Structures are given as C-alpha cells and as structure tokens.
Amino acid sequence: MHYYWCTDHNRVETDKDVCPANRVLGPYKSRAEAEGALQRISEREARIKEEDARWAGDN
C-alpha cells in the first residue's frame, strides 16, 4: 500500500481514497512518512535558501 499527503484536505490518504495527483505529495511507503512530507519540504527549502544566499555572497 502507498500513502499520500493530500494538500487539499491536509491529511494522509491511501491508494483506496487518494485525490488526483495534482493535489497530493507522494507516494510514500508509510503513514508516518506521508505525515512528515510538509516538514521535510520546509526543511529542504530552508537549506536551499541558505545555499543560494551563500552562492550569492549574502552570508
């Protein structure tokens, strides 16, 4: 079974009840992994922003 994070409903969905692909993140192998999707994206974006600032000489 796969798990997805639905950005419309802010919940985990499974193969059985998943929204259209343009509304979900995933697939993930576990419910916990899907639940942490937004946090991981936020952390990754913060790292990229810091790296971009270093490349631009802002830090």
PDBQT receptor file of N, H, CA, C and O in Angstrom, charges set to zero:
ATOM      1  N   MET A   1       0.845  -1.180   0.000  1.00  0.00    +0.000 N 
ATOM      2  CA  MET A   1       0.000   0.000   0.000  1.00  0.00    +0.000 C 
ATOM      3  C   MET A   1       0.886   1.238   0.000  1.00  0.00    +0.000 C 
ATOM      4  O   MET A   1       1.963   1.245   0.597  1.00  0.00    +0.000 OA
ATOM      5  N   HIS A   2       0.423   2.281  -0.674  1.00  0.00    +0.000 N 
ATOM      6  H   HIS A   2      -0.452   2.275  -1.158  1.00  0.00    +0.000 HD
ATOM      7  CA  HIS A   2       1.113   3.563  -0.693  1.00  0.00    +0.000 C 
ATOM      8  C   HIS A   2       0.302   4.596   0.082  1.00  0.00    +0.000 C 
ATOM      9  O   HIS A   2      -0.917   4.488   0.214  1.00  0.00    +0.000 OA
ATOM     10  N   TYR A   3       1.010   5.593   0.588  1.00  0.00    +0.000 N 
ATOM     11  H   TYR A   3       2.001   5.681   0.481  1.00  0.00    +0.000 HD
ATOM     12  CA  TYR A   3       0.393   6.676   1.341  1.00  0.00    +0.000 C 
ATOM     13  C   TYR A   3       0.742   7.994   0.664  1.00  0.00    +0.000 C 
ATOM     14  O   TYR A   3       1.806   8.135   0.061  1.00  0.00    +0.000 OA
ATOM     15  N   TYR A   4      -0.166   8.955   0.772  1.00  0.00    +0.000 N 
ATOM     16  H   TYR A   4      -1.030   8.840   1.261  1.00  0.00    +0.000 HD
ATOM     17  CA  TYR A   4      -0.004  10.248   0.128  1.00  0.00    +0.000 C 
ATOM     18  C   TYR A   4      -0.421  11.335   1.112  1.00  0.00    +0.000 C 
ATOM     19  O   TYR A   4      -1.265  11.104   1.978  1.00  0.00    +0.000 OA
ATOM     20  N   TRP A   5       0.169  12.516   0.980  1.00  0.00    +0.000 N 
ATOM     21  H   TRP A   5       0.855  12.704   0.277  1.00  0.00    +0.000 HD
ATOM     22  CA  TRP A   5      -0.294  13.663   1.748  1.00  0.00    +0.000 C 
ATOM     23  C   TRP A   5      -1.134  14.524   0.817  1.00  0.00    +0.000 C 
ATOM     24  O   TRP A   5      -0.634  15.023  -0.191  1.00  0.00    +0.000 OA
ATOM     25  N   CYS A   6      -2.404  14.697   1.150  1.00  0.00    +0.000 N 
ATOM     26  H   CYS A   6      -2.810  14.292   1.968  1.00  0.00    +0.000 HD
ATOM     27  CA  CYS A   6      -3.312  15.500   0.333  1.00  0.00    +0.000 C 
ATOM     28  C   CYS A   6      -3.205  16.961   0.772  1.00  0.00    +0.000 C 
ATOM     29  O   CYS A   6      -3.448  17.286   1.934  1.00  0.00    +0.000 OA
ATOM     30  N   THR A   7      -2.840  17.832  -0.161  1.00  0.00    +0.000 N 
ATOM     31  H   THR A   7      -2.642  17.568  -1.105  1.00  0.00    +0.000 HD
ATOM     32  CA  THR A   7      -2.695  19.249   0.159  1.00  0.00    +0.000 C 
ATOM     33  C   THR A   7      -4.035  19.976   0.225  1.00  0.00    +0.000 C 
ATOM     34  O   THR A   7      -4.108  21.078   0.767  1.00  0.00    +0.000 OA
ATOM     35  N   ASP A   8      -5.082  19.386  -0.309  1.00  0.00    +0.000 N 
ATOM     36  H   ASP A   8      -5.023  18.490  -0.750  1.00  0.00    +0.000 HD
ATOM     37  CA  ASP A   8      -6.425  19.972  -0.195  1.00  0.00    +0.000 C 
ATOM     38  C   ASP A   8      -7.043  19.684   1.166  1.00  0.00    +0.000 C 
ATOM     39  O   ASP A   8      -7.614  20.574   1.797  1.00  0.00    +0.000 OA
ATOM     40  N   HIS A   9      -6.927  18.445   1.615  1.00  0.00    +0.000 N 
ATOM     41  H   HIS A   9      -6.463  17.722   1.103  1.00  0.00    +0.000 HD
ATOM     42  CA  HIS A   9      -7.584  18.014   2.848  1.00  0.00    +0.000 C 
ATOM     43  C   HIS A   9      -6.655  17.983   4.060  1.00  0.00    +0.000 C 
ATOM     44  O   HIS A   9      -7.106  17.740   5.180  1.00  0.00    +0.000 OA
ATOM     45  N   ASN A  10      -5.346  18.230   3.841  1.00  0.00    +0.000 N 
ATOM     46  H   ASN A  10      -4.979  18.427   2.931  1.00  0.00    +0.000 HD
ATOM     47  CA  ASN A  10      -4.351  18.197   4.923  1.00  0.00    +0.000 C 
ATOM     48  C   ASN A  10      -4.453  16.914   5.732  1.00  0.00    +0.000 C 
ATOM     49  O   ASN A  10      -4.596  16.926   6.955  1.00  0.00    +0.000 OA
ATOM     50  N   ARG A  11      -4.372  15.800   5.000  1.00  0.00    +0.000 N 
ATOM     51  H   ARG A  11      -4.256  15.790   4.007  1.00  0.00    +0.000 HD
ATOM     52  CA  ARG A  11      -4.459  14.503   5.658  1.00  0.00    +0.000 C 
ATOM     53  C   ARG A  11      -3.743  13.454   4.817  1.00  0.00    +0.000 C 
ATOM     54  O   ARG A  11      -3.449  13.663   3.640  1.00  0.00    +0.000 OA
ATOM     55  N   VAL A  12      -3.475  12.325   5.455  1.00  0.00    +0.000 N 
ATOM     56  H   VAL A  12      -3.714  12.155   6.411  1.00  0.00    +0.000 HD
ATOM     57  CA  VAL A  12      -2.903  11.183   4.748  1.00  0.00    +0.000 C 
ATOM     58  C   VAL A  12      -4.019  10.446   4.033  1.00  0.00    +0.000 C 
ATOM     59  O   VAL A  12      -5.098  10.233   4.586  1.00  0.00    +0.000 OA
ATOM     60  N   GLU A  13      -3.744  10.060   2.797  1.00  0.00    +0.000 N 
ATOM     61  H   GLU A  13      -2.868  10.233   2.348  1.00  0.00    +0.000 HD
ATOM     62  CA  GLU A  13      -4.683   9.253   2.020  1.00  0.00    +0.000 C 
ATOM     63  C   GLU A  13      -3.946   8.014   1.527  1.00  0.00    +0.000 C 
ATOM     64  O   GLU A  13      -2.718   7.998   1.438  1.00  0.00    +0.000 OA
ATOM     65  N   THR A  14      -4.706   6.991   1.214  1.00  0.00    +0.000 N 
ATOM     66  H   THR A  14      -5.703   7.004   1.287  1.00  0.00    +0.000 HD
ATOM     67  CA  THR A  14      -4.125   5.739   0.738  1.00  0.00    +0.000 C 
ATOM     68  C   THR A  14      -4.517   5.503  -0.714  1.00  0.00    +0.000 C 
ATOM     69  O   THR A  14      -5.260   6.285  -1.307  1.00  0.00    +0.000 OA
ATOM     70  N   ASP A  15      -4.008   4.417  -1.272  1.00  0.00    +0.000 N 
ATOM     71  H   ASP A  15      -3.405   3.782  -0.790  1.00  0.00    +0.000 HD
ATOM     72  CA  ASP A  15      -4.364   4.057  -2.647  1.00  0.00    +0.000 C 
ATOM     73  C   ASP A  15      -5.878   3.982  -2.830  1.00  0.00    +0.000 C 
ATOM     74  O   ASP A  15      -6.391   4.242  -3.918  1.00  0.00    +0.000 OA
ATOM     75  N   LYS A  16      -6.581   3.628  -1.771  1.00  0.00    +0.000 N 
ATOM     76  H   LYS A  16      -6.164   3.417  -0.887  1.00  0.00    +0.000 HD
ATOM     77  CA  LYS A  16      -8.033   3.431  -1.851  1.00  0.00    +0.000 C 
ATOM     78  C   LYS A  16      -8.820   4.739  -1.956  1.00  0.00    +0.000 C 
ATOM     79  O   LYS A  16      -9.910   4.764  -2.527  1.00  0.00    +0.000 OA
ATOM     80  N   ASP A  17      -8.267   5.826  -1.403  1.00  0.00    +0.000 N 
ATOM     81  H   ASP A  17      -7.381   5.805  -0.939  1.00  0.00    +0.000 HD
ATOM     82  CA  ASP A  17      -9.041   7.071  -1.341  1.00  0.00    +0.000 C 
ATOM     83  C   ASP A  17      -8.248   8.306  -1.768  1.00  0.00    +0.000 C 
ATOM     84  O   ASP A  17      -8.568   9.422  -1.357  1.00  0.00    +0.000 OA
ATOM     85  N   VAL A  18      -7.226   8.115  -2.580  1.00  0.00    +0.000 N 
ATOM     86  H   VAL A  18      -6.966   7.209  -2.914  1.00  0.00    +0.000 HD
ATOM     87  CA  VAL A  18      -6.333   9.220  -2.922  1.00  0.00    +0.000 C 
ATOM     88  C   VAL A  18      -6.994  10.220  -3.877  1.00  0.00    +0.000 C 
ATOM     89  O   VAL A  18      -7.714   9.841  -4.801  1.00  0.00    +0.000 OA
ATOM     90  N   CYS A  19      -6.731  11.495  -3.629  1.00  0.00    +0.000 N 
ATOM     91  H   CYS A  19      -6.146  11.802  -2.879  1.00  0.00    +0.000 HD
ATOM     92  CA  CYS A  19      -7.200  12.567  -4.505  1.00  0.00    +0.000 C 
ATOM     93  C   CYS A  19      -6.368  12.565  -5.788  1.00  0.00    +0.000 C 
ATOM     94  O   CYS A  19      -5.391  11.822  -5.885  1.00  0.00    +0.000 OA
ATOM     95  N   PRO A  20      -6.738  13.381  -6.767  1.00  0.00    +0.000 N 
ATOM     96  CA  PRO A  20      -5.967  13.457  -8.012  1.00  0.00    +0.000 C 
ATOM     97  C   PRO A  20      -4.499  13.837  -7.755  1.00  0.00    +0.000 C 
ATOM     98  O   PRO A  20      -4.181  14.506  -6.772  1.00  0.00    +0.000 OA
ATOM     99  N   ALA A  21      -3.631  13.401  -8.646  1.00  0.00    +0.000 N 
ATOM    100  H   ALA A  21      -3.890  12.858  -9.444  1.00  0.00    +0.000 HD
ATOM    101  CA  ALA A  21      -2.183  13.558  -8.476  1.00  0.00    +0.000 C 
ATOM    102  C   ALA A  21      -1.742  15.007  -8.287  1.00  0.00    +0.000 C 
ATOM    103  O   ALA A  21      -0.747  15.255  -7.607  1.00  0.00    +0.000 OA
ATOM    104  N   ASN A  22      -2.447  15.958  -8.864  1.00  0.00    +0.000 N 
ATOM    105  H   ASN A  22      -3.256  15.756  -9.416  1.00  0.00    +0.000 HD
ATOM    106  CA  ASN A  22      -2.037  17.355  -8.720  1.00  0.00    +0.000 C 
ATOM    107  C   ASN A  22      -2.373  17.931  -7.345  1.00  0.00    +0.000 C 
ATOM    108  O   ASN A  22      -2.099  19.102  -7.082  1.00  0.00    +0.000 OA
ATOM    109  N   ARG A  23      -2.958  17.124  -6.474  1.00  0.00    +0.000 N 
ATOM    110  H   ARG A  23      -3.180  16.173  -6.687  1.00  0.00    +0.000 HD
ATOM    111  CA  ARG A  23      -3.331  17.573  -5.128  1.00  0.00    +0.000 C 
ATOM    112  C   ARG A  23      -2.601  16.825  -4.024  1.00  0.00    +0.000 C 
ATOM    113  O   ARG A  23      -2.835  17.092  -2.845  1.00  0.00    +0.000 OA
ATOM    114  N   VAL A  24      -1.728  15.901  -4.378  1.00  0.00    +0.000 N 
ATOM    115  H   VAL A  24      -1.538  15.685  -5.336  1.00  0.00    +0.000 HD
ATOM    116  CA  VAL A  24      -1.081  15.085  -3.350  1.00  0.00    +0.000 C 
ATOM    117  C   VAL A  24       0.434  15.085  -3.502  1.00  0.00    +0.000 C 
ATOM    118  O   VAL A  24       0.975  15.346  -4.576  1.00  0.00    +0.000 OA
ATOM    119  N   LEU A  25       1.103  14.784  -2.385  1.00  0.00    +0.000 N 
ATOM    120  H   LEU A  25       0.663  14.572  -1.512  1.00  0.00    +0.000 HD
ATOM    121  CA  LEU A  25       2.539  14.534  -2.353  1.00  0.00    +0.000 C 
ATOM    122  C   LEU A  25       2.717  13.049  -2.112  1.00  0.00    +0.000 C 
ATOM    123  O   LEU A  25       1.983  12.452  -1.324  1.00  0.00    +0.000 OA
ATOM    124  N   GLY A  26       3.669  12.462  -2.772  1.00  0.00    +0.000 N 
ATOM    125  H   GLY A  26       4.265  12.947  -3.412  1.00  0.00    +0.000 HD
ATOM    126  CA  GLY A  26       3.888  11.032  -2.587  1.00  0.00    +0.000 C 
ATOM    127  C   GLY A  26       3.973  10.336  -3.913  1.00  0.00    +0.000 C 
ATOM    128  O   GLY A  26       3.991  10.988  -4.957  1.00  0.00    +0.000 OA
ATOM    129  N   PRO A  27       4.024   9.054  -3.895  1.00  0.00    +0.000 N 
ATOM    130  CA  PRO A  27       3.663   8.128  -2.822  1.00  0.00    +0.000 C 
ATOM    131  C   PRO A  27       4.788   7.931  -1.812  1.00  0.00    +0.000 C 
ATOM    132  O   PRO A  27       5.967   8.111  -2.115  1.00  0.00    +0.000 OA
ATOM    133  N   TYR A  28       4.387   7.559  -0.614  1.00  0.00    +0.000 N 
ATOM    134  H   TYR A  28       3.429   7.413  -0.367  1.00  0.00    +0.000 HD
ATOM    135  CA  TYR A  28       5.296   7.227   0.475  1.00  0.00    +0.000 C 
ATOM    136  C   TYR A  28       5.016   5.806   0.921  1.00  0.00    +0.000 C 
ATOM    137  O   TYR A  28       3.927   5.274   0.708  1.00  0.00    +0.000 OA
ATOM    138  N   LYS A  29       6.022   5.196   1.548  1.00  0.00    +0.000 N 
ATOM    139  H   LYS A  29       6.907   5.628   1.721  1.00  0.00    +0.000 HD
ATOM    140  CA  LYS A  29       5.904   3.802   1.968  1.00  0.00    +0.000 C 
ATOM    141  C   LYS A  29       5.177   3.630   3.293  1.00  0.00    +0.000 C 
ATOM    142  O   LYS A  29       4.706   2.536   3.606  1.00  0.00    +0.000 OA
ATOM    143  N   SER A  30       5.082   4.714   4.083  1.00  0.00    +0.000 N 
ATOM    144  H   SER A  30       5.465   5.602   3.829  1.00  0.00    +0.000 HD
ATOM    145  CA  SER A  30       4.419   4.592   5.383  1.00  0.00    +0.000 C 
ATOM    146  C   SER A  30       3.559   5.820   5.661  1.00  0.00    +0.000 C 
ATOM    147  O   SER A  30       3.742   6.879   5.062  1.00  0.00    +0.000 OA
ATOM    148  N   ARG A  31       2.629   5.652   6.574  1.00  0.00    +0.000 N 
ATOM    149  H   ARG A  31       2.480   4.791   7.061  1.00  0.00    +0.000 HD
ATOM    150  CA  ARG A  31       1.772   6.763   7.001  1.00  0.00    +0.000 C 
ATOM    151  C   ARG A  31       2.624   7.862   7.632  1.00  0.00    +0.000 C 
ATOM    152  O   ARG A  31       2.411   9.047   7.374  1.00  0.00    +0.000 OA
ATOM    153  N   ALA A  32       3.590   7.460   8.462  1.00  0.00    +0.000 N 
ATOM    154  H   ALA A  32       3.763   6.498   8.671  1.00  0.00    +0.000 HD
ATOM    155  CA  ALA A  32       4.448   8.437   9.136  1.00  0.00    +0.000 C 
ATOM    156  C   ALA A  32       5.250   9.259   8.135  1.00  0.00    +0.000 C 
ATOM    157  O   ALA A  32       5.413  10.467   8.306  1.00  0.00    +0.000 OA
ATOM    158  N   GLU A  33       5.746   8.610   7.099  1.00  0.00    +0.000 N 
ATOM    159  H   GLU A  33       5.614   7.629   6.960  1.00  0.00    +0.000 HD
ATOM    160  CA  GLU A  33       6.500   9.320   6.070  1.00  0.00    +0.000 C 
ATOM    161  C   GLU A  33       5.605  10.342   5.365  1.00  0.00    +0.000 C 
ATOM    162  O   GLU A  33       6.038  11.465   5.107  1.00  0.00    +0.000 OA
ATOM    163  N   ALA A  34       4.380   9.970   5.056  1.00  0.00    +0.000 N 
ATOM    164  H   ALA A  34       4.028   9.058   5.266  1.00  0.00    +0.000 HD
ATOM    165  CA  ALA A  34       3.436  10.896   4.421  1.00  0.00    +0.000 C 
ATOM    166  C   ALA A  34       3.093  12.052   5.355  1.00  0.00    +0.000 C 
ATOM    167  O   ALA A  34       2.993  13.197   4.917  1.00  0.00    +0.000 OA
ATOM    168  N   GLU A  35       2.912  11.756   6.640  1.00  0.00    +0.000 N 
ATOM    169  H   GLU A  35       2.993  10.825   6.997  1.00  0.00    +0.000 HD
ATOM    170  CA  GLU A  35       2.585  12.801   7.609  1.00  0.00    +0.000 C 
ATOM    171  C   GLU A  35       3.707  13.826   7.735  1.00  0.00    +0.000 C 
ATOM    172  O   GLU A  35       3.444  14.990   8.038  1.00  0.00    +0.000 OA
ATOM    173  N   GLY A  36       4.939  13.417   7.509  1.00  0.00    +0.000 N 
ATOM    174  H   GLY A  36       5.152  12.472   7.263  1.00  0.00    +0.000 HD
ATOM    175  CA  GLY A  36       6.081  14.318   7.624  1.00  0.00    +0.000 C 
ATOM    176  C   GLY A  36       6.469  15.015   6.333  1.00  0.00    +0.000 C 
ATOM    177  O   GLY A  36       7.482  15.713   6.293  1.00  0.00    +0.000 OA
ATOM    178  N   ALA A  37       5.698  14.843   5.292  1.00  0.00    +0.000 N 
ATOM    179  H   ALA A  37       4.875  14.276   5.324  1.00  0.00    +0.000 HD
ATOM    180  CA  ALA A  37       6.060  15.382   3.976  1.00  0.00    +0.000 C 
ATOM    181  C   ALA A  37       6.238  16.900   3.993  1.00  0.00    +0.000 C 
ATOM    182  O   ALA A  37       7.243  17.403   3.492  1.00  0.00    +0.000 OA
ATOM    183  N   LEU A  38       5.301  17.622   4.549  1.00  0.00    +0.000 N 
ATOM    184  H   LEU A  38       4.484  17.214   4.956  1.00  0.00    +0.000 HD
ATOM    185  CA  LEU A  38       5.388  19.084   4.541  1.00  0.00    +0.000 C 
ATOM    186  C   LEU A  38       6.570  19.578   5.356  1.00  0.00    +0.000 C 
ATOM    187  O   LEU A  38       7.220  20.549   4.971  1.00  0.00    +0.000 OA
ATOM    188  N   GLN A  39       6.858  18.929   6.467  1.00  0.00    +0.000 N 
ATOM    189  H   GLN A  39       6.329  18.140   6.780  1.00  0.00    +0.000 HD
ATOM    190  CA  GLN A  39       8.002  19.310   7.299  1.00  0.00    +0.000 C 
ATOM    191  C   GLN A  39       9.305  19.107   6.536  1.00  0.00    +0.000 C 
ATOM    192  O   GLN A  39      10.180  19.972   6.562  1.00  0.00    +0.000 OA
ATOM    193  N   ARG A  40       9.439  17.971   5.856  1.00  0.00    +0.000 N 
ATOM    194  H   ARG A  40       8.728  17.268   5.835  1.00  0.00    +0.000 HD
ATOM    195  CA  ARG A  40      10.659  17.708   5.085  1.00  0.00    +0.000 C 
ATOM    196  C   ARG A  40      10.817  18.715   3.947  1.00  0.00    +0.000 C 
ATOM    197  O   ARG A  40      11.927  19.169   3.670  1.00  0.00    +0.000 OA
ATOM    198  N   ILE A  41       9.725  19.061   3.295  1.00  0.00    +0.000 N 
ATOM    199  H   ILE A  41       8.823  18.692   3.519  1.00  0.00    +0.000 HD
ATOM    200  CA  ILE A  41       9.784  20.048   2.214  1.00  0.00    +0.000 C 
ATOM    201  C   ILE A  41      10.215  21.402   2.768  1.00  0.00    +0.000 C 
ATOM    202  O   ILE A  41      11.049  22.081   2.168  1.00  0.00    +0.000 OA
ATOM    203  N   SER A  42       9.659  21.795   3.897  1.00  0.00    +0.000 N 
ATOM    204  H   SER A  42       8.982  21.244   4.384  1.00  0.00    +0.000 HD
ATOM    205  CA  SER A  42      10.013  23.064   4.519  1.00  0.00    +0.000 C 
ATOM    206  C   SER A  42      11.495  23.099   4.882  1.00  0.00    +0.000 C 
ATOM    207  O   SER A  42      12.173  24.095   4.630  1.00  0.00    +0.000 OA
ATOM    208  N   GLU A  43      11.997  22.019   5.470  1.00  0.00    +0.000 N 
ATOM    209  H   GLU A  43      11.446  21.210   5.674  1.00  0.00    +0.000 HD
ATOM    210  CA  GLU A  43      13.412  21.942   5.838  1.00  0.00    +0.000 C 
ATOM    211  C   GLU A  43      14.303  21.993   4.597  1.00  0.00    +0.000 C 
ATOM    212  O   GLU A  43      15.328  22.674   4.600  1.00  0.00    +0.000 OA
ATOM    213  N   ARG A  44      13.924  21.290   3.555  1.00  0.00    +0.000 N 
ATOM    214  H   ARG A  44      13.091  20.737   3.553  1.00  0.00    +0.000 HD
ATOM    215  CA  ARG A  44      14.703  21.277   2.316  1.00  0.00    +0.000 C 
ATOM    216  C   ARG A  44      14.726  22.673   1.689  1.00  0.00    +0.000 C 
ATOM    217  O   ARG A  44      15.772  23.118   1.216  1.00  0.00    +0.000 OA
ATOM    218  N   GLU A  45      13.589  23.365   1.681  1.00  0.00    +0.000 N 
ATOM    219  H   GLU A  45      12.740  23.004   2.065  1.00  0.00    +0.000 HD
ATOM    220  CA  GLU A  45      13.537  24.711   1.112  1.00  0.00    +0.000 C 
ATOM    221  C   GLU A  45      14.407  25.679   1.901  1.00  0.00    +0.000 C 
ATOM    222  O   GLU A  45      15.045  26.554   1.315  1.00  0.00    +0.000 OA
ATOM    223  N   ALA A  46      14.442  25.534   3.227  1.00  0.00    +0.000 N 
ATOM    224  H   ALA A  46      13.924  24.824   3.703  1.00  0.00    +0.000 HD
ATOM    225  CA  ALA A  46      15.293  26.390   4.059  1.00  0.00    +0.000 C 
ATOM    226  C   ALA A  46      16.766  26.152   3.735  1.00  0.00    +0.000 C 
ATOM    227  O   ALA A  46      17.539  27.104   3.637  1.00  0.00    +0.000 OA
ATOM    228  N   ARG A  47      17.161  24.886   3.569  1.00  0.00    +0.000 N 
ATOM    229  H   ARG A  47      16.533  24.112   3.649  1.00  0.00    +0.000 HD
ATOM    230  CA  ARG A  47      18.551  24.574   3.209  1.00  0.00    +0.000 C 
ATOM    231  C   ARG A  47      18.908  25.167   1.847  1.00  0.00    +0.000 C 
ATOM    232  O   ARG A  47      19.990  25.729   1.675  1.00  0.00    +0.000 OA
ATOM    233  N   ILE A  48      18.007  25.041   0.889  1.00  0.00    +0.000 N 
ATOM    234  H   ILE A  48      17.128  24.584   1.029  1.00  0.00    +0.000 HD
ATOM    235  CA  ILE A  48      18.264  25.576  -0.454  1.00  0.00    +0.000 C 
ATOM    236  C   ILE A  48      18.392  27.095  -0.404  1.00  0.00    +0.000 C 
ATOM    237  O   ILE A  48      19.256  27.669  -1.067  1.00  0.00    +0.000 OA
ATOM    238  N   LYS A  49      17.542  27.740   0.374  1.00  0.00    +0.000 N 
ATOM    239  H   LYS A  49      16.841  27.273   0.913  1.00  0.00    +0.000 HD
ATOM    240  CA  LYS A  49      17.603  29.195   0.501  1.00  0.00    +0.000 C 
ATOM    241  C   LYS A  49      18.941  29.627   1.096  1.00  0.00    +0.000 C 
ATOM    242  O   LYS A  49      19.539  30.602   0.641  1.00  0.00    +0.000 OA
ATOM    243  N   GLU A  50      19.411  28.900   2.115  1.00  0.00    +0.000 N 
ATOM    244  H   GLU A  50      18.925  28.109   2.485  1.00  0.00    +0.000 HD
ATOM    245  CA  GLU A  50      20.712  29.198   2.719  1.00  0.00    +0.000 C 
ATOM    246  C   GLU A  50      21.840  28.992   1.714  1.00  0.00    +0.000 C 
ATOM    247  O   GLU A  50      22.756  29.810   1.633  1.00  0.00    +0.000 OA
ATOM    248  N   GLU A  51      21.779  27.910   0.951  1.00  0.00    +0.000 N 
ATOM    249  H   GLU A  51      21.035  27.245   1.016  1.00  0.00    +0.000 HD
ATOM    250  CA  GLU A  51      22.806  27.646  -0.062  1.00  0.00    +0.000 C 
ATOM    251  C   GLU A  51      22.800  28.732  -1.135  1.00  0.00    +0.000 C 
ATOM    252  O   GLU A  51      23.862  29.185  -1.562  1.00  0.00    +0.000 OA
ATOM    253  N   ASP A  52      21.625  29.149  -1.570  1.00  0.00    +0.000 N 
ATOM    254  H   ASP A  52      20.762  28.781  -1.223  1.00  0.00    +0.000 HD
ATOM    255  CA  ASP A  52      21.526  30.214  -2.571  1.00  0.00    +0.000 C 
ATOM    256  C   ASP A  52      22.130  31.514  -2.046  1.00  0.00    +0.000 C 
ATOM    257  O   ASP A  52      22.811  32.229  -2.781  1.00  0.00    +0.000 OA
ATOM    258  N   ALA A  53      21.878  31.816  -0.774  1.00  0.00    +0.000 N 
ATOM    259  H   ALA A  53      21.325  31.235  -0.177  1.00  0.00    +0.000 HD
ATOM    260  CA  ALA A  53      22.428  33.032  -0.175  1.00  0.00    +0.000 C 
ATOM    261  C   ALA A  53      23.953  32.962  -0.133  1.00  0.00    +0.000 C 
ATOM    262  O   ALA A  53      24.622  33.963  -0.394  1.00  0.00    +0.000 OA
ATOM    263  N   ARG A  54      24.509  31.802   0.190  1.00  0.00    +0.000 N 
ATOM    264  H   ARG A  54      23.966  30.989   0.402  1.00  0.00    +0.000 HD
ATOM    265  CA  ARG A  54      25.966  31.651   0.201  1.00  0.00    +0.000 C 
ATOM    266  C   ARG A  54      26.538  31.836  -1.203  1.00  0.00    +0.000 C 
ATOM    267  O   ARG A  54      27.554  32.509  -1.375  1.00  0.00    +0.000 OA
ATOM    268  N   TRP A  55      25.895  31.246  -2.200  1.00  0.00    +0.000 N 
ATOM    269  H   TRP A  55      25.070  30.699  -2.060  1.00  0.00    +0.000 HD
ATOM    270  CA  TRP A  55      26.360  31.380  -3.585  1.00  0.00    +0.000 C 
ATOM    271  C   TRP A  55      26.294  32.840  -4.030  1.00  0.00    +0.000 C 
ATOM    272  O   TRP A  55      27.159  33.299  -4.777  1.00  0.00    +0.000 OA
ATOM    273  N   ALA A  56      25.291  33.560  -3.584  1.00  0.00    +0.000 N 
ATOM    274  H   ALA A  56      24.589  33.187  -2.978  1.00  0.00    +0.000 HD
ATOM    275  CA  ALA A  56      25.127  34.960  -3.982  1.00  0.00    +0.000 C 
ATOM    276  C   ALA A  56      26.016  35.894  -3.166  1.00  0.00    +0.000 C 
ATOM    277  O   ALA A  56      26.113  37.083  -3.470  1.00  0.00    +0.000 OA
ATOM    278  N   GLY A  57      26.668  35.357  -2.126  1.00  0.00    +0.000 N 
ATOM    279  H   GLY A  57      26.589  34.391  -1.879  1.00  0.00    +0.000 HD
ATOM    280  CA  GLY A  57      27.533  36.167  -1.290  1.00  0.00    +0.000 C 
ATOM    281  C   GLY A  57      26.795  36.942  -0.226  1.00  0.00    +0.000 C 
ATOM    282  O   GLY A  57      27.331  37.907   0.319  1.00  0.00    +0.000 OA
ATOM    283  N   ASP A  58      25.585  36.544   0.077  1.00  0.00    +0.000 N 
ATOM    284  H   ASP A  58      25.150  35.761  -0.366  1.00  0.00    +0.000 HD
ATOM    285  CA  ASP A  58      24.787  37.236   1.090  1.00  0.00    +0.000 C 
ATOM    286  C   ASP A  58      25.160  36.831   2.507  1.00  0.00    +0.000 C 
ATOM    287  O   ASP A  58      24.733  37.481   3.462  1.00  0.00    +0.000 OA
ATOM    288  N   ASN A  59      25.942  35.777   2.665  1.00  0.00    +0.000 N 
ATOM    289  H   ASN A  59      26.289  35.249   1.889  1.00  0.00    +0.000 HD
ATOM    290  CA  ASN A  59      26.346  35.321   4.007  1.00  0.00    +0.000 C 
ATOM    291  C   ASN A  59      27.837  35.302   4.118  1.00  0.00    +0.000 C 
ATOM    292  O   ASN A  59      28.374  34.948   5.167  1.00  0.00    +0.000 OA
TER     293      ASN A  59
